[in-house]
Amino acid sequence: MPITIFSHPSCYYHENGVDHPECPERLSAINDQLIRSGMEYVVMQRDASPASKEALYLAHGKLYVDELFAKAPTEGHIWLDPDTIMGPKSLNAALHAAGSGLNAVDQVMKGTNEQAFCAVRPPGHHATREQAMGFCLLNNIAIAAEHALNQYQLSRVAIVDFDVHHGNGTEDIFQHEPRVLFCSSFEHPLYPYTGAATNNEHIINLPLAGGCRGSAWREQVTQHWLPAIDAFAPQLILISAGFDGHAEDEMAHFMLREEDYQWIATELKQLADKHC
């Protein structure tokens, strides 16, 4: 069955300012490639629905969520932290970004499709339970995982985060939740300068030096992640798919290539087919 892609036009209207790396053109690049490759006619594309406050409360503190709604500007912009901006259309974009993860979980758990991809922004994995940071307002992947745990009474959910930056927000939210196995690989030292000292049985961090090539990254993933995920036997696998570890990304110093991302996707699909 072809993969379902969830997105929403509102995700284009969250503005970070001129020349900001987290920009609407990121979504345009995905859509352009779908058209260029011919995959537009193969995949199923669906509009995401917005996440409710109740869904957000599962991963974020009620006070944080309520204040985020109260702070949302009707004009101009505000700064939620030194890196994270919020404009008049940011909250709606963030709600649809989070909602896409809920839609994806629902589709997979109800058996409508076995796999889904969320093409959304703003991103989420730096947002902690109580704080926006690193361009992230809401932690999309954590909200999706909490939805799976609570709505479908799952007892084992794996989250794999191969963004070049540590998924500190996701770790913060699930640090005391053994039903979630969290695996994060990242360049270290690099923003947000966390994760290297984590000591937790259900959190497997791979802090790797700048210049890391695909062979070294695959070796670490094969040694540390794949056996742990297999032993955990997840009922659902969620992926924070950050591709900024690519060799051509100028904001970091990993040297991954397309074939490395294809490799990890294949490995995770095999684990999903076995356990989920």
Protein Blocks (a to p, Z undefined) as FASTA:
>chain_A
ZZdddddfklmmpcgbehiabdfklmmmmmmmmmmnopmmmmccdddddddfklmmmmpc
fklmmmmmmmpcfbhcddfbfklccdfklmmmmmmmmmmmmmmmmmmmnomagbdcdddd
ddfklpcfkbceehiabdfklmmmmmmmmmnopabdcdddfbfbdcfklmmmmmmmmkbc
cdddddddddehihjlgccfkbccddddehiafklmmmmmmmmmmmmmmmnopabdcddd
dfklpfklckbccfcdfklmmmmmmmmmmmmmmmZZ
